[in-house]
Amino acid sequence: MRWSHAFLDLVLSFARRVAETGQMPIEEALRISTPLYLNVGPGRSFDPLHPVWQEFLAGYRQAPDPVAWAHSFYAARAREYPASPYGCFSHHYEPETRCIRFHFANRGGSEPGPLSTECEPARRRELSAMFADIRRDLPEAEAVRGRSWMYHLPAYCRLFPPEYGLGAVVVEPELQFMSLWGQFLDRRWDLRPGPAGLFRERIATARTLDAVLGSFPLSVLAPRCHIDPFYAFYG
């Protein structure tokens, strides 16, 4: 799935307001306050001098329609989500904390939505298979953590043991990652008019950088708990 022109326009509108209220160059605002850098090729270095990033900025500055230029540049380099043996879920292990961090991506691509009641059994089967493999392959794992706006959604939270949600705390938004921006996209990756409209109103009227950064309708929540409740929950 790819970003739409409308979503990219929303992202760039936010970057312009960050630049204005934060009194910084638009080039810096694009790098530190949007998910563009990660999605046009340079990777996670966020190096402002990376050749690919410099190529993007040069075109952005000169383009008569910066949104169209940015979308074309993104579309030519956008990464597809890799296939996962666990359907919509994947995970990685953090050995320094003995913690599992898992991720969600809509890989279903069909009706109904991946978090619908009809699809809940499929999501639970995916999680059950994933944690069975974790228990077998990573017996040293002690905890599970997440970081996403999606923990505001009851349909998402009911997929996990109750103990997990009890430890959720609001964390500083990671503007460069989709863990925050996904709240503006529906299951087809089209822009959601309601949240996007509210966001535009807030950033347009914000007078300080802090107010602009606080314009997102939903915050990022970071739950964490011991891994044993996950093993028990999925049997």
Summary of the structure (lengths in Angstrom):
residues: 235
radius of gyration: 19.0
end to end distance: 32.9
largest distance: 57.5
contacts: 655
relative contact order: 0.16
helix: 51%
strand: 12%
